[in-house]
Amino acid sequence: MQILSKKKIGSTPAIQIDGVHKRFGDYTVLNHLSLEVNRGEIFGFLGLNGAGKTTTIKMLLAMLRPTSGKLYMLGEKVDAGNYKLWSKVGYLEEATFYPDLTVTENLDIARRMQGVPDKDAVHQVIYKLGLEPHKKKKAKHLSLGNKQRLGLAKAMIHNPEILILDEPINGLDPAGVAEIRNMLYNLAKNFGVTVFISSHLLEELSKVSTRIGIIHSGQLVQEVAMDKLEQSLQKSLVVNGRNKPALKKVLEEHGYAFEDTLDGYIKLTDEHAADHPERLAELLVQCNQPPTSLRMITEDLEGYFLRTIGITRGIK
């Protein structure tokens, strides 16, 4: 069996979206969206439902035309008639298969539908996605994670350089998410495949992506490498007491900025308050307002996402 070699990673970005604007009548879906995805990268495209993720993907696949702006993949302008380009792109929205056929049989049908003449392509993609132990198993007997692997294998039967995935981890249990994560890492690291993966769940994207871009109301509002995300999480000091009006008065008199949370706590918004919680505790005790609760909280991924798009929530 021929083993697929790692693709040569060039300097031209795998995906370029340049000032793309998309309107449906008077409704603006994308507002001058620009982003780049490097070759061999796992890029997480994050946003609430309706933020513009699927519209962006449909334009990358030439299923929709932008009102203005341009899209490129592998240095070529996206165009429905560019058949050479589509031979290098794979897409998965929802894993589908023939339940009573084996993994191998399902993939052989996909091979023929894609017009791939080399029958060995089935064995190659089975190896590439780690489906060898399951190749003779009927699709209906696969685990959720392996059903998703089968869907991805169908999307990759033609050995694409770019893999576009729209909400591929919805409904998967933690074991299934881990399977997909390991598979995507393998595709990117060992085979040079560029992965563009959309989701509305930062917690899940953080497990598979090397970098994320957050889209909100059709605009890219933040980009961050996952290994730098920890540095972006806010740390806050949260306090509570038996007499909150009196406690707040003490804070005001001593120059502390604060705000009420939705859960009824008092969060110190002074950026230096979290550096010295002992000073605040000592102050409140001296002023006869000992705190009933004083704790440091580090923003979780959901909180970071909501703060980035301008939505607030209570303290967990």
C-alpha positions in Angstrom: 0.0 0.0 0.0 1.3 3.4 -0.9 1.7 5.7 2.1 0.6 9.2 1.6 3.4 11.7 2.0 3.3 15.0 3.8 2.3 17.8 1.5 4.8 20.6 0.9 3.7 23.6 2.9 4.2 26.8 0.9 4.4 30.4 1.9 1.1 31.3 0.3 -1.8 31.1 2.8 -4.1 28.2 2.4 -7.1 30.4 2.8 -7.4 34.2 2.2 -10.6 36.1 2.8 -10.1 39.7 1.7 -12.7 42.3 2.7 -15.7 40.1 2.0 -19.1 41.7 2.3 -22.3 39.7 1.9 -25.9 41.1 1.8 -29.2 39.4 1.3 -31.5 42.3 0.3 -31.1 44.8 3.1 -29.7 42.3 5.6 -25.9 42.3 6.0 -24.5 38.8 6.9 -20.8 39.5 6.5 -19.3 43.0 7.0 -15.9 43.3 5.2 -14.6 40.1 6.7 -10.8 39.5 6.3 -8.7 36.6 7.6 -5.9 34.3 6.6 -5.3 30.6 7.4 -1.8 29.2 7.1 -1.0 25.9 5.4 -1.0 23.0 7.8 -2.9 24.9 10.4 -6.0 23.9 12.3 -8.1 27.1 12.3 -11.1 27.3 14.5 -13.9 29.6 13.2 -16.0 30.5 16.2 -19.2 32.4 16.5 -22.8 32.2 17.7 -25.4 30.7 15.5 -26.2 33.3 12.9 -22.8 35.1 13.2 -21.9 34.3 9.6 -19.9 31.1 9.8 -21.9 29.0 7.4 -22.3 31.9 4.9 -18.5 32.2 5.0 -18.0 28.5 4.3 -20.6 28.5 1.5 -18.6 31.3 -0.2 -15.3 29.4 0.3 -17.0 26.5 -1.5 -18.4 28.9 -4.2 -21.9 28.0 -3.3 -22.5 31.7 -2.7 -20.9 34.8 -4.3 -19.8 37.7 -2.1 -21.5 41.0 -2.6 -17.9 42.5 -2.6 -14.5 41.3 -1.7 -12.5 38.3 -2.8 -11.7 34.8 -1.5 -8.6 32.7 -2.4 -7.6 29.1 -1.6 -4.1 27.8 -2.2 -3.4 31.1 -4.0 -6.2 30.6 -6.5 -9.3 32.8 -6.6 -12.4 30.9 -5.5 -14.7 30.2 -8.5 -17.3 27.5 -9.0 -15.8 26.7 -12.4 -12.2 26.2 -11.1 -12.3 22.4 -11.1 -8.6 22.1 -10.5 -9.1 23.9 -7.1 -12.0 21.7 -6.0 -9.9 18.6 -6.5 -7.8 20.0 -3.6 -10.6 20.8 -1.2 -12.7 18.5 1.0 -15.9 19.5 2.8 -18.0 17.9 5.6 -21.1 19.4 7.1 -22.7 16.2 8.5 -21.4 12.7 8.4 -23.5 10.5 6.1 -23.1 6.9 5.1 -24.9 3.7 4.1 -25.5 2.0 7.4 -25.6 -1.6 6.1 -22.4 -1.3 4.1 -18.9 -1.6 5.6 -16.4 1.2 6.0 -14.5 0.0 2.9 -17.7 -0.3 0.8 -18.9 3.2 1.8 -15.6 4.7 0.9 -15.4 2.9 -2.4 -18.8 4.4 -3.4 -17.4 7.8 -2.3 -14.3 7.2 -4.4 -16.4 6.5 -7.5 -18.6 9.5 -6.9 -15.6 11.8 -6.6 -14.2 10.4 -9.9 -11.0 9.0 -8.3 -9.8 6.2 -10.6 -7.2 4.8 -8.2 -8.9 2.0 -6.1 -6.0 2.2 -3.7 -7.3 5.6 -2.6 -9.8 3.8 -0.3 -6.9 2.0 1.5 -4.9 5.1 1.7 -7.6 7.2 3.4 -8.5 4.3 5.8 -4.9 4.3 6.9 -4.7 8.1 7.1 -7.8 8.4 9.4 -7.0 5.4 11.5 -9.9 3.3 10.4 -8.0 0.1 9.6 -9.4 -1.8 12.7 -12.9 -1.0 11.5 -12.7 -1.3 7.7 -14.8 -4.5 7.6 -17.3 -3.2 10.1 -20.8 -2.1 9.0 -21.2 1.7 9.4 -24.2 1.4 11.7 -22.0 -0.5 14.2 -19.3 2.3 14.5 -18.9 4.5 17.5 -20.0 8.2 17.2 -16.3 9.1 16.8 -15.7 6.6 14.1 -18.8 7.5 12.3 -17.4 11.0 12.1 -14.1 9.6 11.0 -15.9 7.8 8.2 -17.6 11.1 7.1 -14.2 12.8 7.1 -12.7 9.9 5.2 -15.4 10.4 2.5 -14.5 14.1 2.4 -10.8 13.2 2.0 -11.1 10.3 -0.5 -9.5 12.6 -3.1 -6.6 13.5 -0.9 -7.4 17.3 -0.5 -5.0 19.9 0.8 -7.7 21.8 2.6 -10.4 20.3 4.7 -13.4 22.5 5.6 -15.6 21.2 8.5 -18.9 22.8 9.5 -19.8 22.0 13.1 -18.2 18.5 12.9 -18.1 17.8 16.7 -21.7 18.6 17.5 -23.3 15.7 19.5 -20.0 13.8 20.0 -19.2 12.5 23.5 -15.8 13.4 25.1 -14.2 10.2 23.7 -15.5 11.1 20.2 -14.1 14.6 20.5 -10.7 13.2 21.6 -10.7 10.9 18.5 -11.4 13.7 16.2 -8.8 15.9 17.8 -6.1 13.3 17.5 -7.1 12.6 13.9 -7.0 16.3 12.9 -3.6 16.8 14.6 -2.3 13.9 12.6 -3.6 15.2 9.4 -2.1 18.7 9.9 1.2 17.6 11.4 2.0 14.5 9.4 0.2 15.2 6.1 0.2 19.0 5.9 -3.5 19.2 5.6 -5.0 22.6 6.4 -8.2 22.3 8.5 -10.8 25.1 8.7 -13.3 24.1 11.4 -16.4 26.1 12.4 -18.3 25.8 15.7 -20.2 27.9 18.2 -18.5 26.1 21.1 -15.1 27.5 22.2 -14.6 24.7 24.7 -14.7 22.2 21.9 -12.7 24.2 19.4 -10.0 24.8 22.0 -9.4 21.0 22.0 -8.7 20.7 18.3 -7.6 24.1 17.0 -4.1 25.7 16.9 -5.6 29.1 16.3 -9.1 30.6 16.5 -10.9 33.5 14.9 -14.1 34.8 16.5 -16.8 36.2 14.3 -19.7 38.2 15.6 -22.4 40.0 13.5 -20.5 39.3 10.4 -17.2 40.8 11.6 -13.9 39.2 12.8 -13.6 40.6 16.3 -10.6 38.5 17.6 -7.9 36.1 16.6 -5.8 34.2 19.1 -3.4 31.3 19.1 -4.6 28.6 21.4 -1.2 28.5 23.2 -1.6 32.2 24.0 -5.2 32.0 25.1 -4.4 31.5 28.8 -2.7 34.9 28.8 -5.9 36.5 27.5 -8.2 35.1 30.3 -9.2 37.8 32.8 -8.5 37.3 36.5 -10.9 39.1 38.9 -11.4 39.5 42.6 -14.9 38.8 43.7 -16.2 39.8 47.2 -19.4 39.6 49.2 -20.5 40.6 52.7 -23.5 40.7 55.0 -24.0 44.5 54.5 -23.3 45.1 50.9 -24.2 48.8 50.9 -21.7 49.4 53.7 -19.1 47.3 52.0 -19.5 49.2 48.7 -19.1 52.5 50.6 -15.8 51.3 52.0 -14.7 50.3 48.5 -15.7 53.7 47.1 -13.9 55.6 49.9 -10.7 53.8 49.2 -10.7 54.2 45.4 -11.7 50.7 44.4 -13.7 50.4 41.1 -16.3 47.7 41.2 -19.5 46.4 39.6 -22.4 44.1 40.6 -22.5 40.7 38.9 -25.7 39.1 37.8 -25.3 36.6 40.6 -25.3 39.3 43.3 -21.5 39.4 44.0 -19.3 42.5 43.8 -16.5 42.2 41.3 -13.5 44.5 41.6 -12.7 46.0 38.2 -9.5 47.7 39.2 -6.8 45.8 37.3 -4.5 45.8 40.3 -7.1 44.5 42.9 -6.5 40.9 41.9 -2.7 41.3 42.5 -3.2 42.0 46.2 -6.3 40.3 47.6 -4.8 40.3 51.1 -4.9 44.1 51.2 -8.6 44.2 50.4 -9.3 41.6 53.1 -7.3 43.6 55.7 -9.1 46.8 54.7 -12.6 45.3 55.0 -11.8 43.8 58.4 -10.4 47.1 59.7 -13.5 48.9 58.5 -15.8 46.4 60.4 -17.0 44.9 57.1 -15.4 41.5 57.1 -16.1 39.7 53.8 -18.2 36.6 53.9 -16.6 35.6 50.6 -13.4 36.7 48.9 -12.1 34.7 46.0 -10.1 35.0 42.8 -11.7 33.8 39.7 -10.1 33.1 36.4 -12.3 33.6 33.4 -13.2 30.3 31.6 -13.3 29.9 27.9 -17.1 30.6 27.6 -16.6 33.8 29.6 -13.7 34.9 27.4 -15.9 34.2 24.3 -18.9 36.1 25.6 -16.7 39.0 26.8 -15.1 39.2 23.4 -18.4 39.5 21.6 -19.8 41.9 24.2 -22.1 39.7 26.2 -22.0 39.6 30.0 -23.0 36.8 32.4 -22.9 36.1 36.1 -20.1 34.6 38.1 -20.0 30.8 38.1 
